[in-house]
Amino acid sequence: MARWEGNTRSRLERAALDLFTEQGYDRTTIAQIAKRANLTERSFYRWFTDKREALFGGSEELEQRLLAEIETVPEGTGALDTLMAALAAGPDVFRPKDFLRERAAVIAANPPLQERELVKLASLGEALTDALQKRGHQAQTARLAVDAAMAIARHAGERWTQDDGADYNDILIQSRAELQTVLTT
């Protein structure tokens, strides 16, 4: 009988990423992922619906955290400022930088994973837009603010993962300033 080990979800995510990197996404099976994590396929399905989700498992946690952070922003705060305040909490739920770098490489090499990432981002964008509208922002303003915030967050995230010593919030602020410069020049 196998010895119980904690961190089932993390072990499955790590095993999936390692196998996707080593042998490719298409050639990796759920059985292989479970075996690498020293678990059963049944355990895999308790955490993920399919092998793609092993790379996107933290998206629900991120969405919940961002929505909770939006609720803490004082009423009357502008839509983009509200989102920037919420995004500052991102590192609390982000995976380790080395994982994120490897994950980005695997996604970039696999169109089905790129598609899944776009679906996840669209879903997050809709949730954030709804949250802003509930706070009284017009639909068009909320959508535009979300689009801008997502662009800022993507830019900041890419820069942050490449620099082990970087502070996410500093880069987030710099990325917003860079977007403002682009818009005014």
N, C-alpha and C positions, 0 to 999 in steps of 0.2 A: 504494500500500500504506500502510495506517495505521501511524503511529508507535506503538511499544509504550509503554504507560503502565502503571505499577504500580498496586497497590491495587485490583485488579479487583473484589473483593468489596465494598469500601467504595464504589467508584464505582457499582456496581449498586444497593446499598442507598440511596445518596443520590439516584440517578436515579429509583428507584421512589418514594421518599418525595416528591420534588419533583413528579413526575407525579400521584401520588395526591392531593396537595394542590391542584395546579393544575386538574386536570380530573376528579378523582374516581377512586375505586378501581375502580368497575365499568367506567368508560370507558377505563381504561389497559390496554394490552396488553403482553405480554412483548416483542414486537418494538419497541414504543416505548421501553420501559425500556432494552433493549440499545442501541438507536440513541442515546438520550440519553447513555448511558455510553460511547459510541464503541466498542461491542463488537458481537458477533454474538449471535443467539439461542442458538446452541450454547454460547457462553461463559456465558450466563445459566444454562443448565441444568447446567453443570459445578458451579455453586455452589448453586443452589436448585432444588427440585422444582416449585415453582409461584410465582406472583407474591406470594402471601401471605407466603411464607417470606422474602422480601426484607426484611420488617419484623421477622422473628423469628430472623434468622440467628445472632445472638449467644447464643441460649438454650443451645445445646450447650456453648459455651465457658463460660458462667456456671455451668451445672450441674457441669461438670468441675472448675472452680475451687473451687466450694463443697464438693464431695466431697473434693477434695484438702485443703482447709483443715480439714475435719472430722477428717481423719486426723492432723493436727498438734496437735489439742487433747488435753491430758493425759487419760489414762484416769481414770475416776471423776468427771469433770465432768458436771454435770447436763445433761439433754437441751436445755433452752432456752439455757443458757449456751454449750453447744457450738455451737448454731446461730447464736447472736449473734456468737460469735468468727469463725465462717465467713463470715457476712454482712458483716463488717467489710472483707473483701477484695473485695467487690462492685465498688467504683469502679475497681479494676484492670482490669476487663473491660467496664465500662459504656461505652456509646456517649456521645459528647459531649451535654451538656445540651440544646443547641438541637435536636439530632436527636431526643432523647427527648421533648421538648415537642411537636414537630411530629408525631412518631409517635403519641403519646397522642391528639392531636386527630384524626388520621386513623382510629385504631382506634375511638375513641368515636363516630365518625360512620358506622361500617360494621359491622352485625351479623355478617357472616361473619368479620371480623377480631376482633371481640369473642369470638366462639366459639373461634377459633384461639388467642387469648391464654389463654382458660380451659383449653383442652386442654394448652397448654404449661405452664401453672402447675400443673395436676394432675399432669402427668408429672414436673415438678421436685419436687413435694411427695412423690410416691411414692419417688423416688430418695433424697431426704433422709430419709424415714421408714425406708427400708431401711438406709441408712448408720447411723442411730441404733440400729436393732435389732442390727446387726452389732457395735456397740459395747456391747451388753448391755442396752439400754433395752427395757422391755416395749413391746409393739406399741401399746397404748392410750396410753401415756405419750409414745412417739415421735410418734404421729399428732397428739396434742394439742399437743405442743411445736412441731411443724411448722406446724400451723394458726396458732398464736399468732405464730410467727416470720414467717410469710408476711404476716400482718396488720400486724405491726410494720414489715416491710420495705416493704410497699406504702405505708403511711402515710409512712414516712421518705423513700421514693423520690419520692413526689409533692411533698413539701415541699422536698426537695433540688433537684429539677429546676427549681423555681420561683425559686430564689435562687442566682444565679451565684456568690455569695461563700460559700455555706454549705459546711460540712464534713459529709460524709455520716455519718461515725462519730459525731459529736456529735448529729446529728439522730436517728440510729439509737438511741442511748442515751436521748435525750429521749422518743422514741416508745415505747420499752419502759417507761419510767417512767410515761408517760401511760396505757398499757394496765394497768399494775399499779394505778394510781389508780382506773381504771374498775372493775377487779375487786374492789377493797376498799371501794368506797363504795356 
